[in-house]
Amino acid sequence: MSDAQYEKVKAALRSMSSSGDIYEDALNGIDQEPITLRPEPDLLIRNGNLVRYNGKKRLVVIPAKVSSISPRAFSGCDTVREVVIPNDVKVIPYAAFENCSNLEKVTLSRNLDTIGPEAFKGCGRLKDVSLTPSVSRIERNAFSGVQSLDYETMFSDTAALNKHIQIEDSWLSDKYSEVLKKQAKPKRKIPVFVYAAAALVLLLGIGYFVKTRIDFSNQIKIAQSYAASRQYEKALDAYMAAGRISPRSDKVKNGMMSVYIDWGNELMYAGDYEEALKKYSMAPDSAAHANDVYTQWGNSLLEEGKYEEAIDAFTHLEEPASHIAEAYMKWSDHLASEGDYEAAQNVLKEGIEKYGLSEELSGHTENIESQKYINGVKASMAEIAKDIDAGKYEEALRKLDNLESSRKDINYHLANDYPLLADLSGTQYSRIGLYTSSGGHFTIYYGGYEENQRKGTGTYLYRYSGDPENDKYNYAIGKWNNDAPNGKQSIYSRGYEGSTCIRDSITTVNVVDGVYDGQAQVEDRLTNVKYTGEYDNGTIVVQGTETQNGKTFKVVFYSEDKRNWRYYEDESMYSDRFAMFGY
């Protein structure tokens, strides 16, 4: 593949959503740079068309730039409870919201014309849908299986203003007919005396009152229609016109308050928080609504990483402490993730001093201190890995000594949560782990991992100094599986008395789950003599007997020419089970 072809393929892949059928490794075999795909968005929108919703939010406000929705765009989204559809959408297509099992409310586009087949099929909890007068067609099974739907509310405006709506679903059509019948005024034959009475009323001036009431009722209906289609300014104008006719009417007051609340809700969901506050200020219980606005506003700022602005928004809440504390913690975590622990601690200190959040933030302050400390431990582990890569094993072991000397502090910050794994770059392997042995001391494993378990080839460092006069350094290189040594191991041991090396050997032996088992060879590097012997499930196999200085010994390891041998005077020592130390 040429470079130009590769660039075209890469650009095409990056323009797509990472759907799971396309993997980042797809082109990595082509000696080119790896391709990183963008993460899949909650709302996948292409050229004004909402293709698919992939999120987990309870409230979904579809952006105003969307003018069409694809079939099955929300199908099976069981977390969605409320959806607001923008005004440019004219058609809800086939199965768009099919099986949204927790969907309760849908605010439709004021320009909606058609609700397609099976659009809300299986939305068992759907109860709040108000059709706008623009709707002219509802196709088959559009609301199949929707038992909780309040159809009287659903058709409250449409039935009065659009009596020619085409409904293909027989059940829904019957319900629509019922609503029309309830709204229709019965036509009765008016007796002559009624006409006479009416004439009398007109003569007495009551006719003006009747006309006034009709005008008032019409204005209320107009206002309600505008409100349902989210034309809030026109709705308020109509309510004010009705108020001029009947200034003390509760219908006018309650209707206008409802408009301000709905308007405020729409602005808040759209992220226009300042305007939402203005609208809520005109409604009763404005403080509670303002509380909702500042909560959502602050959370939105937190998601954008605008921590100071979020804190300022939260200060307007009735009970701001927990929200402000959360903002400070997220702010400090962000700074800590960038390695600036001092700034992270200063942010928490500000929250305590400025807002008195000592109880809420003190624990997090300790958290950041622990992160700082453990990050330093991980840096030491990275240095150990570099020493191992360079073959500087004793230097690596001395650095392990330094970690061992601060074991209590490490235990405090980690709360004994081992292993501690450090991710590495620029070293032979990708990870190094700090572990505790069965005796409570630290060991290091640097090598292959699979799902955080040691597997593959690795170097294992351990050190014990039971006697200051007999310092011992040990490290092993070999195979690991099931988080334990398994296979051939080369075990290096070096011991000192003071500054004098009194032991320097390499033991090559097969290991099963950490236990010596099979043929073994010991190379004494001080004398250049090699010995061979055998282990049986950890127990040394006696090779024979030899006499020395008038004493007969059970020999466990012979040299190659059998001129030298190794033995134990105490039989219990070679009957013990031999294994690798504390893995």
Order of alpha helices (4+ residues) and beta strands (2+ residues): alpha-beta-beta-beta-beta-beta-beta-beta-beta-beta-beta-alpha-alpha-beta-alpha-alpha-alpha-alpha-alpha-alpha-alpha-alpha-alpha-alpha-alpha-alpha-alpha-beta-beta-beta-beta-beta-beta-beta-beta-beta-beta-beta-beta-beta-alpha
